[in-house]
Each structure stands twice: as C-alpha cells, then as structure tokens.
C-alpha cells in the first residue's frame, strides 16, 4: 500500500491523502491510488466532488463502491462512477 513518500509536499494534498485513508481496506485500495494518481488532474468541480465524498460515512461509501446502492446526490454519484470506472473499465 502507499505511504507518505508518494505524497507531494503540499499541505492541502497531504490532508486529502490522509483523509483518503479510511482504515477499511476495501476503501483504501480505491481512494488512496485515486487521490495519488488522478486527483490533481481533475477539474476543480470534480476535485470538490471528491472532497465532498470524503465527508461521507465509510459504510455509505462501501455500499456505493460495492455497487449495493447508489448515492442520491448526483455529484457523489459522478465521483463514485469515476473511481469505479478507473478500476472496472468497460
């Protein structure tokens, strides 16, 4: 798994990286690589969606990423789809 050696020396990015580490392996393997490899290239609206996702409960995120349910919020659904499409391309 990733560690802080891969995290740029940017306080805001470090905060996002740490918040992406949820302590649930199923979420960590999706969120940490996404923030490390994709987040910086997102447009500001999608970056805001990712930050919004991080404020959600782990149990909700787990359900969404396991595709047992979908977020009601279209912004959250967009970022969940982006993360899932990254690991499950068509």
HTML snippet that shows the backbone in 3Dmol.js (N, CA, C, O; Angstrom):
<script src="https://3Dmol.org/build/3Dmol-min.js"></script>
<div id="view" style="width:600px;height:400px;position:relative"></div>
<script>
const pdb = `
ATOM      1  N   UNK A   1       0.838  -1.184   0.000  1.00  0.00           N
ATOM      2  CA  UNK A   1       0.000   0.000   0.000  1.00  0.00           C
ATOM      3  C   UNK A   1       0.872   1.233   0.000  1.00  0.00           C
ATOM      4  O   UNK A   1       2.051   1.168   0.348  1.00  0.00           O
ATOM      5  N   UNK A   2       0.301   2.351  -0.387  1.00  0.00           N
ATOM      6  CA  UNK A   2       1.023   3.600  -0.494  1.00  0.00           C
ATOM      7  C   UNK A   2       1.416   4.119   0.873  1.00  0.00           C
ATOM      8  O   UNK A   2       0.834   3.755   1.895  1.00  0.00           O
ATOM      9  N   UNK A   3       2.405   4.968   0.860  1.00  0.00           N
ATOM     10  CA  UNK A   3       2.799   5.632   2.093  1.00  0.00           C
ATOM     11  C   UNK A   3       3.074   7.091   1.791  1.00  0.00           C
ATOM     12  O   UNK A   3       2.948   7.524   0.646  1.00  0.00           O
ATOM     13  N   UNK A   4       3.446   7.846   2.799  1.00  0.00           N
ATOM     14  CA  UNK A   4       3.612   9.282   2.611  1.00  0.00           C
ATOM     15  C   UNK A   4       4.783   9.647   1.719  1.00  0.00           C
ATOM     16  O   UNK A   4       4.902  10.810   1.335  1.00  0.00           O
ATOM     17  N   UNK A   5       5.649   8.715   1.372  1.00  0.00           N
ATOM     18  CA  UNK A   5       6.746   9.013   0.456  1.00  0.00           C
ATOM     19  C   UNK A   5       6.216   9.415  -0.916  1.00  0.00           C
ATOM     20  O   UNK A   5       6.901  10.126  -1.651  1.00  0.00           O
ATOM     21  N   UNK A   6       5.021   8.980  -1.272  1.00  0.00           N
ATOM     22  CA  UNK A   6       4.427   9.301  -2.574  1.00  0.00           C
ATOM     23  C   UNK A   6       3.603  10.578  -2.552  1.00  0.00           C
ATOM     24  O   UNK A   6       3.069  10.989  -3.582  1.00  0.00           O
ATOM     25  N   UNK A   7       3.495  11.208  -1.394  1.00  0.00           N
ATOM     26  CA  UNK A   7       2.629  12.369  -1.241  1.00  0.00           C
ATOM     27  C   UNK A   7       3.434  13.639  -1.454  1.00  0.00           C
ATOM     28  O   UNK A   7       4.433  13.859  -0.769  1.00  0.00           O
ATOM     29  N   UNK A   8       3.012  14.486  -2.400  1.00  0.00           N
ATOM     30  CA  UNK A   8       3.725  15.748  -2.616  1.00  0.00           C
ATOM     31  C   UNK A   8       3.744  16.598  -1.348  1.00  0.00           C
ATOM     32  O   UNK A   8       2.880  16.475  -0.481  1.00  0.00           O
ATOM     33  N   UNK A   9       4.741  17.454  -1.267  1.00  0.00           N
ATOM     34  CA  UNK A   9       4.898  18.311  -0.089  1.00  0.00           C
ATOM     35  C   UNK A   9       3.975  19.522  -0.192  1.00  0.00           C
ATOM     36  O   UNK A   9       4.425  20.664  -0.279  1.00  0.00           O
ATOM     37  N   UNK A  10       2.685  19.243  -0.181  1.00  0.00           N
ATOM     38  CA  UNK A  10       1.654  20.261  -0.287  1.00  0.00           C
ATOM     39  C   UNK A  10       0.673  19.979   0.849  1.00  0.00           C
ATOM     40  O   UNK A  10       0.040  18.923   0.868  1.00  0.00           O
ATOM     41  N   UNK A  11       0.539  20.902   1.790  1.00  0.00           N
ATOM     42  CA  UNK A  11      -0.312  20.630   2.967  1.00  0.00           C
ATOM     43  C   UNK A  11      -1.748  20.236   2.632  1.00  0.00           C
ATOM     44  O   UNK A  11      -2.302  19.335   3.262  1.00  0.00           O
ATOM     45  N   UNK A  12      -2.354  20.898   1.649  1.00  0.00           N
ATOM     46  CA  UNK A  12      -3.736  20.568   1.292  1.00  0.00           C
ATOM     47  C   UNK A  12      -3.826  19.160   0.710  1.00  0.00           C
ATOM     48  O   UNK A  12      -4.736  18.399   1.041  1.00  0.00           O
ATOM     49  N   UNK A  13      -2.876  18.821  -0.157  1.00  0.00           N
ATOM     50  CA  UNK A  13      -2.878  17.485  -0.744  1.00  0.00           C
ATOM     51  C   UNK A  13      -2.611  16.427   0.322  1.00  0.00           C
ATOM     52  O   UNK A  13      -3.232  15.364   0.304  1.00  0.00           O
ATOM     53  N   UNK A  14      -1.702  16.703   1.245  1.00  0.00           N
ATOM     54  CA  UNK A  14      -1.422  15.756   2.336  1.00  0.00           C
ATOM     55  C   UNK A  14      -2.681  15.511   3.167  1.00  0.00           C
ATOM     56  O   UNK A  14      -2.959  14.380   3.565  1.00  0.00           O
ATOM     57  N   UNK A  15      -3.434  16.571   3.423  1.00  0.00           N
ATOM     58  CA  UNK A  15      -4.679  16.431   4.182  1.00  0.00           C
ATOM     59  C   UNK A  15      -5.644  15.519   3.434  1.00  0.00           C
ATOM     60  O   UNK A  15      -6.246  14.626   4.029  1.00  0.00           O
ATOM     61  N   UNK A  16      -5.791  15.742   2.128  1.00  0.00           N
ATOM     62  CA  UNK A  16      -6.671  14.889   1.322  1.00  0.00           C
ATOM     63  C   UNK A  16      -6.192  13.447   1.326  1.00  0.00           C
ATOM     64  O   UNK A  16      -6.994  12.520   1.442  1.00  0.00           O
ATOM     65  N   UNK A  17      -4.890  13.261   1.200  1.00  0.00           N
ATOM     66  CA  UNK A  17      -4.319  11.911   1.194  1.00  0.00           C
ATOM     67  C   UNK A  17      -4.644  11.188   2.505  1.00  0.00           C
ATOM     68  O   UNK A  17      -5.078  10.037   2.495  1.00  0.00           O
ATOM     69  N   UNK A  18      -4.432  11.869   3.621  1.00  0.00           N
ATOM     70  CA  UNK A  18      -4.721  11.243   4.917  1.00  0.00           C
ATOM     71  C   UNK A  18      -6.210  10.963   5.086  1.00  0.00           C
ATOM     72  O   UNK A  18      -6.592   9.937   5.650  1.00  0.00           O
ATOM     73  N   UNK A  19      -7.041  11.864   4.603  1.00  0.00           N
ATOM     74  CA  UNK A  19      -8.489  11.635   4.700  1.00  0.00           C
ATOM     75  C   UNK A  19      -8.955  10.522   3.756  1.00  0.00           C
ATOM     76  O   UNK A  19     -10.015   9.932   3.962  1.00  0.00           O
ATOM     77  N   UNK A  20      -8.166  10.242   2.733  1.00  0.00           N
ATOM     78  CA  UNK A  20      -8.488   9.150   1.816  1.00  0.00           C
ATOM     79  C   UNK A  20      -8.183   7.794   2.440  1.00  0.00           C
ATOM     80  O   UNK A  20      -8.715   6.775   1.998  1.00  0.00           O
ATOM     81  N   UNK A  21      -7.342   7.773   3.449  1.00  0.00           N
ATOM     82  CA  UNK A  21      -7.049   6.532   4.166  1.00  0.00           C
ATOM     83  C   UNK A  21      -8.141   6.344   5.204  1.00  0.00           C
ATOM     84  O   UNK A  21      -8.176   7.043   6.217  1.00  0.00           O
ATOM     85  N   UNK A  22      -9.017   5.410   4.952  1.00  0.00           N
ATOM     86  CA  UNK A  22     -10.205   5.259   5.779  1.00  0.00           C
ATOM     87  C   UNK A  22     -10.067   4.194   6.852  1.00  0.00           C
ATOM     88  O   UNK A  22     -10.848   4.183   7.804  1.00  0.00           O
ATOM     89  N   UNK A  23      -9.103   3.303   6.726  1.00  0.00           N
ATOM     90  CA  UNK A  23      -8.966   2.229   7.699  1.00  0.00           C
ATOM     91  C   UNK A  23      -9.764   0.996   7.322  1.00  0.00           C
ATOM     92  O   UNK A  23      -9.750  -0.003   8.041  1.00  0.00           O
ATOM     93  N   UNK A  24     -10.452   1.062   6.208  1.00  0.00           N
ATOM     94  CA  UNK A  24     -11.175  -0.092   5.670  1.00  0.00           C
ATOM     95  C   UNK A  24     -10.481  -0.426   4.353  1.00  0.00           C
ATOM     96  O   UNK A  24     -10.504   0.375   3.418  1.00  0.00           O
ATOM     97  N   UNK A  25      -9.871  -1.592   4.274  1.00  0.00           N
ATOM     98  CA  UNK A  25      -9.049  -1.948   3.125  1.00  0.00           C
ATOM     99  C   UNK A  25      -9.776  -1.740   1.808  1.00  0.00           C
ATOM    100  O   UNK A  25      -9.192  -1.234   0.850  1.00  0.00           O
ATOM    101  N   UNK A  26     -11.038  -2.122   1.750  1.00  0.00           N
ATOM    102  CA  UNK A  26     -11.803  -2.004   0.509  1.00  0.00           C
ATOM    103  C   UNK A  26     -11.880  -0.553   0.035  1.00  0.00           C
ATOM    104  O   UNK A  26     -11.880  -0.295  -1.169  1.00  0.00           O
ATOM    105  N   UNK A  27     -11.946   0.382   0.959  1.00  0.00           N
ATOM    106  CA  UNK A  27     -11.976   1.798   0.587  1.00  0.00           C
ATOM    107  C   UNK A  27     -10.568   2.323   0.316  1.00  0.00           C
ATOM    108  O   UNK A  27     -10.358   3.088  -0.625  1.00  0.00           O
ATOM    109  N   UNK A  28      -9.616   1.915   1.132  1.00  0.00           N
ATOM    110  CA  UNK A  28      -8.237   2.384   0.964  1.00  0.00           C
ATOM    111  C   UNK A  28      -7.684   2.037  -0.416  1.00  0.00           C
ATOM    112  O   UNK A  28      -7.008   2.861  -1.033  1.00  0.00           O
ATOM    113  N   UNK A  29      -7.960   0.828  -0.909  1.00  0.00           N
ATOM    114  CA  UNK A  29      -7.395   0.420  -2.206  1.00  0.00           C
ATOM    115  C   UNK A  29      -8.031   1.168  -3.381  1.00  0.00           C
ATOM    116  O   UNK A  29      -7.484   1.168  -4.484  1.00  0.00           O
ATOM    117  N   UNK A  30      -9.164   1.794  -3.153  1.00  0.00           N
ATOM    118  CA  UNK A  30      -9.793   2.611  -4.185  1.00  0.00           C
ATOM    119  C   UNK A  30      -9.409   4.085  -4.055  1.00  0.00           C
ATOM    120  O   UNK A  30      -9.054   4.730  -5.042  1.00  0.00           O
ATOM    121  N   UNK A  31      -9.483   4.607  -2.846  1.00  0.00           N
ATOM    122  CA  UNK A  31      -9.327   6.042  -2.646  1.00  0.00           C
ATOM    123  C   UNK A  31      -7.882   6.526  -2.687  1.00  0.00           C
ATOM    124  O   UNK A  31      -7.594   7.555  -3.298  1.00  0.00           O
ATOM    125  N   UNK A  32      -6.973   5.799  -2.045  1.00  0.00           N
ATOM    126  CA  UNK A  32      -5.582   6.275  -1.989  1.00  0.00           C
ATOM    127  C   UNK A  32      -4.955   6.337  -3.384  1.00  0.00           C
ATOM    128  O   UNK A  32      -4.382   7.369  -3.734  1.00  0.00           O
ATOM    129  N   UNK A  33      -5.040   5.278  -4.196  1.00  0.00           N
ATOM    130  CA  UNK A  33      -4.483   5.409  -5.553  1.00  0.00           C
ATOM    131  C   UNK A  33      -5.180   6.496  -6.379  1.00  0.00           C
ATOM    132  O   UNK A  33      -4.540   7.176  -7.182  1.00  0.00           O
ATOM    133  N   UNK A  34      -6.487   6.654  -6.180  1.00  0.00           N
ATOM    134  CA  UNK A  34      -7.210   7.688  -6.918  1.00  0.00           C
ATOM    135  C   UNK A  34      -6.672   9.068  -6.563  1.00  0.00           C
ATOM    136  O   UNK A  34      -6.412   9.877  -7.454  1.00  0.00           O
ATOM    137  N   UNK A  35      -6.504   9.343  -5.291  1.00  0.00           N
ATOM    138  CA  UNK A  35      -6.015  10.668  -4.899  1.00  0.00           C
ATOM    139  C   UNK A  35      -4.571  10.869  -5.352  1.00  0.00           C
ATOM    140  O   UNK A  35      -4.189  11.976  -5.730  1.00  0.00           O
ATOM    141  N   UNK A  36      -3.778   9.819  -5.316  1.00  0.00           N
ATOM    142  CA  UNK A  36      -2.374   9.929  -5.729  1.00  0.00           C
ATOM    143  C   UNK A  36      -2.216  10.086  -7.240  1.00  0.00           C
ATOM    144  O   UNK A  36      -1.365  10.849  -7.698  1.00  0.00           O
ATOM    145  N   UNK A  37      -3.027   9.371  -8.012  1.00  0.00           N
ATOM    146  CA  UNK A  37      -2.790   9.278  -9.450  1.00  0.00           C
ATOM    147  C   UNK A  37      -3.742  10.104 -10.312  1.00  0.00           C
ATOM    148  O   UNK A  37      -3.426  10.398 -11.465  1.00  0.00           O
ATOM    149  N   UNK A  38      -4.891  10.479  -9.777  1.00  0.00           N
ATOM    150  CA  UNK A  38      -5.911  11.116 -10.608  1.00  0.00           C
ATOM    151  C   UNK A  38      -6.306  12.503 -10.097  1.00  0.00           C
ATOM    152  O   UNK A  38      -6.517  13.418 -10.893  1.00  0.00           O
ATOM    153  N   UNK A  39      -6.405  12.661  -8.794  1.00  0.00           N
ATOM    154  CA  UNK A  39      -6.996  13.868  -8.202  1.00  0.00           C
ATOM    155  C   UNK A  39      -6.433  15.168  -8.767  1.00  0.00           C
ATOM    156  O   UNK A  39      -7.200  16.060  -9.130  1.00  0.00           O
ATOM    157  N   UNK A  40      -5.115  15.292  -8.848  1.00  0.00           N
ATOM    158  CA  UNK A  40      -4.505  16.555  -9.286  1.00  0.00           C
ATOM    159  C   UNK A  40      -4.876  16.926 -10.715  1.00  0.00           C
ATOM    160  O   UNK A  40      -4.817  18.099 -11.082  1.00  0.00           O
ATOM    161  N   UNK A  41      -5.262  15.935 -11.534  1.00  0.00           N
ATOM    162  CA  UNK A  41      -5.633  16.216 -12.926  1.00  0.00           C
ATOM    163  C   UNK A  41      -7.120  16.473 -13.120  1.00  0.00           C
ATOM    164  O   UNK A  41      -7.560  16.774 -14.230  1.00  0.00           O
ATOM    165  N   UNK A  42      -7.890  16.358 -12.055  1.00  0.00           N
ATOM    166  CA  UNK A  42      -9.332  16.617 -12.146  1.00  0.00           C
ATOM    167  C   UNK A  42      -9.597  18.106 -12.273  1.00  0.00           C
ATOM    168  O   UNK A  42      -8.807  18.932 -11.817  1.00  0.00           O
ATOM    169  N   UNK A  43     -10.725  18.441 -12.903  1.00  0.00           N
ATOM    170  CA  UNK A  43     -11.105  19.846 -12.918  1.00  0.00           C
ATOM    171  C   UNK A  43     -11.571  20.231 -11.511  1.00  0.00           C
ATOM    172  O   UNK A  43     -11.892  19.358 -10.704  1.00  0.00           O
ATOM    173  N   UNK A  44     -11.608  21.520 -11.217  1.00  0.00           N
ATOM    174  CA  UNK A  44     -11.954  21.957  -9.851  1.00  0.00           C
ATOM    175  C   UNK A  44     -13.307  21.431  -9.347  1.00  0.00           C
ATOM    176  O   UNK A  44     -13.463  21.166  -8.155  1.00  0.00           O
ATOM    177  N   UNK A  45     -14.278  21.283 -10.248  1.00  0.00           N
ATOM    178  CA  UNK A  45     -15.588  20.777  -9.822  1.00  0.00           C
ATOM    179  C   UNK A  45     -15.489  19.322  -9.361  1.00  0.00           C
ATOM    180  O   UNK A  45     -16.099  18.944  -8.360  1.00  0.00           O
ATOM    181  N   UNK A  46     -14.723  18.508 -10.088  1.00  0.00           N
ATOM    182  CA  UNK A  46     -14.563  17.115  -9.692  1.00  0.00           C
ATOM    183  C   UNK A  46     -13.689  16.994  -8.440  1.00  0.00           C
ATOM    184  O   UNK A  46     -13.897  16.093  -7.626  1.00  0.00           O
ATOM    185  N   UNK A  47     -12.724  17.884  -8.283  1.00  0.00           N
ATOM    186  CA  UNK A  47     -11.950  17.891  -7.035  1.00  0.00           C
ATOM    187  C   UNK A  47     -12.874  18.182  -5.856  1.00  0.00           C
ATOM    188  O   UNK A  47     -12.756  17.562  -4.800  1.00  0.00           O
ATOM    189  N   UNK A  48     -13.786  19.121  -6.040  1.00  0.00           N
ATOM    190  CA  UNK A  48     -14.748  19.439  -4.976  1.00  0.00           C
ATOM    191  C   UNK A  48     -15.658  18.238  -4.704  1.00  0.00           C
ATOM    192  O   UNK A  48     -16.018  17.983  -3.555  1.00  0.00           O
ATOM    193  N   UNK A  49     -16.027  17.511  -5.737  1.00  0.00           N
ATOM    194  CA  UNK A  49     -16.855  16.314  -5.550  1.00  0.00           C
ATOM    195  C   UNK A  49     -16.095  15.265  -4.742  1.00  0.00           C
ATOM    196  O   UNK A  49     -16.667  14.618  -3.866  1.00  0.00           O
ATOM    197  N   UNK A  50     -14.815  15.100  -5.035  1.00  0.00           N
ATOM    198  CA  UNK A  50     -14.011  14.134  -4.277  1.00  0.00           C
ATOM    199  C   UNK A  50     -13.932  14.545  -2.804  1.00  0.00           C
ATOM    200  O   UNK A  50     -14.062  13.707  -1.911  1.00  0.00           O
ATOM    201  N   UNK A  51     -13.724  15.817  -2.564  1.00  0.00           N
ATOM    202  CA  UNK A  51     -13.669  16.298  -1.184  1.00  0.00           C
ATOM    203  C   UNK A  51     -15.006  16.077  -0.480  1.00  0.00           C
ATOM    204  O   UNK A  51     -15.043  15.736   0.702  1.00  0.00           O
ATOM    205  N   UNK A  52     -16.084  16.269  -1.202  1.00  0.00           N
ATOM    206  CA  UNK A  52     -17.423  16.019  -0.660  1.00  0.00           C
ATOM    207  C   UNK A  52     -17.584  14.532  -0.318  1.00  0.00           C
ATOM    208  O   UNK A  52     -18.153  14.184   0.717  1.00  0.00           O
ATOM    209  N   UNK A  53     -17.078  13.664  -1.196  1.00  0.00           N
ATOM    210  CA  UNK A  53     -17.135  12.222  -0.946  1.00  0.00           C
ATOM    211  C   UNK A  53     -16.438  11.866   0.360  1.00  0.00           C
ATOM    212  O   UNK A  53     -16.923  11.024   1.116  1.00  0.00           O
ATOM    213  N   UNK A  54     -15.298  12.504   0.628  1.00  0.00           N
ATOM    214  CA  UNK A  54     -14.542  12.195   1.838  1.00  0.00           C
ATOM    215  C   UNK A  54     -15.296  12.552   3.117  1.00  0.00           C
ATOM    216  O   UNK A  54     -14.955  12.064   4.195  1.00  0.00           O
ATOM    217  N   UNK A  55     -16.309  13.393   3.005  1.00  0.00           N
ATOM    218  CA  UNK A  55     -17.099  13.743   4.190  1.00  0.00           C
ATOM    219  C   UNK A  55     -18.204  12.720   4.468  1.00  0.00           C
ATOM    220  O   UNK A  55     -18.898  12.817   5.480  1.00  0.00           O
ATOM    221  N   UNK A  56     -18.364  11.758   3.588  1.00  0.00           N
ATOM    222  CA  UNK A  56     -19.412  10.739   3.752  1.00  0.00           C
ATOM    223  C   UNK A  56     -18.965   9.647   4.712  1.00  0.00           C
ATOM    224  O   UNK A  56     -17.776   9.468   4.977  1.00  0.00           O
ATOM    225  N   UNK A  57     -19.940   8.932   5.217  1.00  0.00           N
ATOM    226  CA  UNK A  57     -19.674   7.812   6.114  1.00  0.00           C
ATOM    227  C   UNK A  57     -19.039   6.654   5.352  1.00  0.00           C
ATOM    228  O   UNK A  57     -19.384   6.390   4.200  1.00  0.00           O
ATOM    229  N   UNK A  58     -18.116   5.972   6.004  1.00  0.00           N
ATOM    230  CA  UNK A  58     -17.456   4.823   5.378  1.00  0.00           C
ATOM    231  C   UNK A  58     -18.458   3.751   4.959  1.00  0.00           C
ATOM    232  O   UNK A  58     -18.309   3.144   3.898  1.00  0.00           O
ATOM    233  N   UNK A  59     -19.460   3.519   5.771  1.00  0.00           N
ATOM    234  CA  UNK A  59     -20.433   2.475   5.441  1.00  0.00           C
ATOM    235  C   UNK A  59     -21.195   2.819   4.162  1.00  0.00           C
ATOM    236  O   UNK A  59     -21.491   1.938   3.356  1.00  0.00           O
ATOM    237  N   UNK A  60     -21.510   4.105   3.979  1.00  0.00           N
ATOM    238  CA  UNK A  60     -22.178   4.524   2.743  1.00  0.00           C
ATOM    239  C   UNK A  60     -21.250   4.330   1.552  1.00  0.00           C
ATOM    240  O   UNK A  60     -21.650   3.777   0.528  1.00  0.00           O
ATOM    241  N   UNK A  61     -20.007   4.791   1.692  1.00  0.00           N
ATOM    242  CA  UNK A  61     -19.052   4.639   0.590  1.00  0.00           C
ATOM    243  C   UNK A  61     -18.853   3.170   0.242  1.00  0.00           C
ATOM    244  O   UNK A  61     -18.791   2.817  -0.935  1.00  0.00           O
ATOM    245  N   UNK A  62     -18.752   2.320   1.241  1.00  0.00           N
ATOM    246  CA  UNK A  62     -18.579   0.885   0.999  1.00  0.00           C
ATOM    247  C   UNK A  62     -19.738   0.353   0.158  1.00  0.00           C
ATOM    248  O   UNK A  62     -19.519  -0.373  -0.811  1.00  0.00           O
ATOM    249  N   UNK A  63     -20.957   0.706   0.522  1.00  0.00           N
ATOM    250  CA  UNK A  63     -22.144   0.271  -0.226  1.00  0.00           C
ATOM    251  C   UNK A  63     -22.094   0.760  -1.677  1.00  0.00           C
ATOM    252  O   UNK A  63     -22.430   0.017  -2.599  1.00  0.00           O
ATOM    253  N   UNK A  64     -21.677   2.001  -1.869  1.00  0.00           N
ATOM    254  CA  UNK A  64     -21.618   2.563  -3.221  1.00  0.00           C
ATOM    255  C   UNK A  64     -20.551   1.876  -4.054  1.00  0.00           C
ATOM    256  O   UNK A  64     -20.793   1.518  -5.207  1.00  0.00           O
ATOM    257  N   UNK A  65     -19.368   1.692  -3.476  1.00  0.00           N
ATOM    258  CA  UNK A  65     -18.271   1.089  -4.237  1.00  0.00           C
ATOM    259  C   UNK A  65     -18.466  -0.402  -4.471  1.00  0.00           C
ATOM    260  O   UNK A  65     -17.931  -0.952  -5.433  1.00  0.00           O
ATOM    261  N   UNK A  66     -19.218  -1.057  -3.608  1.00  0.00           N
ATOM    262  CA  UNK A  66     -19.547  -2.461  -3.837  1.00  0.00           C
ATOM    263  C   UNK A  66     -20.785  -2.586  -4.732  1.00  0.00           C
ATOM    264  O   UNK A  66     -21.248  -3.688  -5.026  1.00  0.00           O
ATOM    265  N   UNK A  67     -21.304  -1.444  -5.153  1.00  0.00           N
ATOM    266  CA  UNK A  67     -22.462  -1.327  -6.041  1.00  0.00           C
ATOM    267  C   UNK A  67     -23.710  -1.992  -5.472  1.00  0.00           C
ATOM    268  O   UNK A  67     -24.510  -2.585  -6.196  1.00  0.00           O
ATOM    269  N   UNK A  68     -23.849  -1.878  -4.169  1.00  0.00           N
ATOM    270  CA  UNK A  68     -25.061  -2.363  -3.493  1.00  0.00           C
ATOM    271  C   UNK A  68     -26.113  -1.283  -3.425  1.00  0.00           C
ATOM    272  O   UNK A  68     -27.299  -1.571  -3.265  1.00  0.00           O
ATOM    273  N   UNK A  69     -25.681  -0.030  -3.546  1.00  0.00           N
ATOM    274  CA  UNK A  69     -26.600   1.105  -3.593  1.00  0.00           C
ATOM    275  C   UNK A  69     -25.894   2.231  -4.342  1.00  0.00           C
ATOM    276  O   UNK A  69     -24.723   2.128  -4.708  1.00  0.00           O
ATOM    277  N   UNK A  70     -26.647   3.307  -4.555  1.00  0.00           N
ATOM    278  CA  UNK A  70     -26.096   4.461  -5.273  1.00  0.00           C
ATOM    279  C   UNK A  70     -26.369   5.713  -4.455  1.00  0.00           C
ATOM    280  O   UNK A  70     -27.399   5.810  -3.789  1.00  0.00           O
ATOM    281  N   UNK A  71     -25.455   6.668  -4.502  1.00  0.00           N
ATOM    282  CA  UNK A  71     -25.728   7.924  -3.802  1.00  0.00           C
ATOM    283  C   UNK A  71     -26.911   8.646  -4.439  1.00  0.00           C
ATOM    284  O   UNK A  71     -27.087   8.607  -5.657  1.00  0.00           O
ATOM    285  N   UNK A  72     -27.702   9.291  -3.628  1.00  0.00           N
ATOM    286  CA  UNK A  72     -28.813  10.090  -4.155  1.00  0.00           C
ATOM    287  C   UNK A  72     -28.306  11.390  -4.772  1.00  0.00           C
ATOM    288  O   UNK A  72     -28.905  11.913  -5.711  1.00  0.00           O
ATOM    289  N   UNK A  73     -27.213  11.900  -4.247  1.00  0.00           N
ATOM    290  CA  UNK A  73     -26.620  13.145  -4.724  1.00  0.00           C
ATOM    291  C   UNK A  73     -25.905  12.889  -6.057  1.00  0.00           C
ATOM    292  O   UNK A  73     -24.999  12.057  -6.110  1.00  0.00           O
ATOM    293  N   UNK A  74     -26.292  13.582  -7.129  1.00  0.00           N
ATOM    294  CA  UNK A  74     -25.659  13.355  -8.431  1.00  0.00           C
ATOM    295  C   UNK A  74     -24.155  13.668  -8.440  1.00  0.00           C
ATOM    296  O   UNK A  74     -23.399  13.031  -9.173  1.00  0.00           O
ATOM    297  N   UNK A  75     -23.723  14.633  -7.639  1.00  0.00           N
ATOM    298  CA  UNK A  75     -22.289  14.930  -7.549  1.00  0.00           C
ATOM    299  C   UNK A  75     -21.528  13.745  -6.977  1.00  0.00           C
ATOM    300  O   UNK A  75     -20.466  13.376  -7.479  1.00  0.00           O
ATOM    301  N   UNK A  76     -22.073  13.157  -5.933  1.00  0.00           N
ATOM    302  CA  UNK A  76     -21.419  11.986  -5.342  1.00  0.00           C
ATOM    303  C   UNK A  76     -21.448  10.810  -6.306  1.00  0.00           C
ATOM    304  O   UNK A  76     -20.482  10.053  -6.400  1.00  0.00           O
ATOM    305  N   UNK A  77     -22.559  10.657  -7.022  1.00  0.00           N
ATOM    306  CA  UNK A  77     -22.633   9.555  -7.978  1.00  0.00           C
ATOM    307  C   UNK A  77     -21.586   9.716  -9.075  1.00  0.00           C
ATOM    308  O   UNK A  77     -20.987   8.736  -9.517  1.00  0.00           O
ATOM    309  N   UNK A  78     -21.371  10.940  -9.508  1.00  0.00           N
ATOM    310  CA  UNK A  78     -20.363  11.184 -10.549  1.00  0.00           C
ATOM    311  C   UNK A  78     -18.971  10.768 -10.079  1.00  0.00           C
ATOM    312  O   UNK A  78     -18.251  10.093 -10.815  1.00  0.00           O
ATOM    313  N   UNK A  79     -18.583  11.156  -8.875  1.00  0.00           N
ATOM    314  CA  UNK A  79     -17.229  10.824  -8.415  1.00  0.00           C
ATOM    315  C   UNK A  79     -17.113   9.335  -8.100  1.00  0.00           C
ATOM    316  O   UNK A  79     -16.059   8.744  -8.335  1.00  0.00           O
ATOM    317  N   UNK A  80     -18.159   8.723  -7.580  1.00  0.00           N
ATOM    318  CA  UNK A  80     -18.147   7.269  -7.352  1.00  0.00           C
ATOM    319  C   UNK A  80     -17.967   6.553  -8.690  1.00  0.00           C
ATOM    320  O   UNK A  80     -17.171   5.619  -8.792  1.00  0.00           O
ATOM    321  N   UNK A  81     -18.699   6.986  -9.713  1.00  0.00           N
ATOM    322  CA  UNK A  81     -18.566   6.371 -11.040  1.00  0.00           C
ATOM    323  C   UNK A  81     -17.154   6.551 -11.586  1.00  0.00           C
ATOM    324  O   UNK A  81     -16.598   5.627 -12.180  1.00  0.00           O
ATOM    325  N   UNK A  82     -16.574   7.718 -11.393  1.00  0.00           N
ATOM    326  CA  UNK A  82     -15.216   7.957 -11.873  1.00  0.00           C
ATOM    327  C   UNK A  82     -14.225   6.990 -11.220  1.00  0.00           C
ATOM    328  O   UNK A  82     -13.357   6.432 -11.890  1.00  0.00           O
ATOM    329  N   UNK A  83     -14.364   6.802  -9.925  1.00  0.00           N
ATOM    330  CA  UNK A  83     -13.453   5.906  -9.197  1.00  0.00           C
ATOM    331  C   UNK A  83     -13.676   4.466  -9.631  1.00  0.00           C
ATOM    332  O   UNK A  83     -12.714   3.731  -9.852  1.00  0.00           O
ATOM    333  N   UNK A  84     -14.941   4.053  -9.755  1.00  0.00           N
ATOM    334  CA  UNK A  84     -15.230   2.687 -10.184  1.00  0.00           C
ATOM    335  C   UNK A  84     -14.776   2.430 -11.616  1.00  0.00           C
ATOM    336  O   UNK A  84     -14.237   1.364 -11.913  1.00  0.00           O
ATOM    337  N   UNK A  85     -14.987   3.389 -12.497  1.00  0.00           N
ATOM    338  CA  UNK A  85     -14.571   3.214 -13.896  1.00  0.00           C
ATOM    339  C   UNK A  85     -13.061   3.093 -14.019  1.00  0.00           C
ATOM    340  O   UNK A  85     -12.557   2.477 -14.957  1.00  0.00           O
ATOM    341  N   UNK A  86     -12.354   3.669 -13.092  1.00  0.00           N
ATOM    342  CA  UNK A  86     -10.896   3.574 -13.109  1.00  0.00           C
ATOM    343  C   UNK A  86     -10.431   2.149 -12.834  1.00  0.00           C
ATOM    344  O   UNK A  86      -9.430   1.701 -13.393  1.00  0.00           O
ATOM    345  N   UNK A  87     -11.151   1.442 -11.978  1.00  0.00           N
ATOM    346  CA  UNK A  87     -10.738   0.068 -11.623  1.00  0.00           C
ATOM    347  C   UNK A  87     -11.541  -0.995 -12.371  1.00  0.00           C
ATOM    348  O   UNK A  87     -11.149  -2.161 -12.407  1.00  0.00           O
ATOM    349  N   UNK A  88     -12.666  -0.593 -12.967  1.00  0.00           N
ATOM    350  CA  UNK A  88     -13.504  -1.516 -13.732  1.00  0.00           C
ATOM    351  C   UNK A  88     -13.831  -0.911 -15.086  1.00  0.00           C
ATOM    352  O   UNK A  88     -14.994  -0.622 -15.366  1.00  0.00           O
ATOM    353  N   UNK A  89     -12.830  -0.715 -15.930  1.00  0.00           N
ATOM    354  CA  UNK A  89     -13.133  -0.092 -17.226  1.00  0.00           C
ATOM    355  C   UNK A  89     -14.076  -0.962 -18.049  1.00  0.00           C
ATOM    356  O   UNK A  89     -14.099  -2.185 -17.905  1.00  0.00           O
ATOM    357  N   UNK A  90     -14.848  -0.318 -18.908  1.00  0.00           N
ATOM    358  CA  UNK A  90     -15.803  -1.048 -19.748  1.00  0.00           C
ATOM    359  C   UNK A  90     -15.133  -2.065 -20.636  1.00  0.00           C
ATOM    360  O   UNK A  90     -15.807  -2.757 -21.399  1.00  0.00           O
TER     361      UNK A  90
END
`;
const viewer = $3Dmol.createViewer("view");
viewer.addModel(pdb, "pdb");
viewer.setStyle({}, {cartoon: {color: "spectrum"}});
viewer.zoomTo();
viewer.render();
</script>
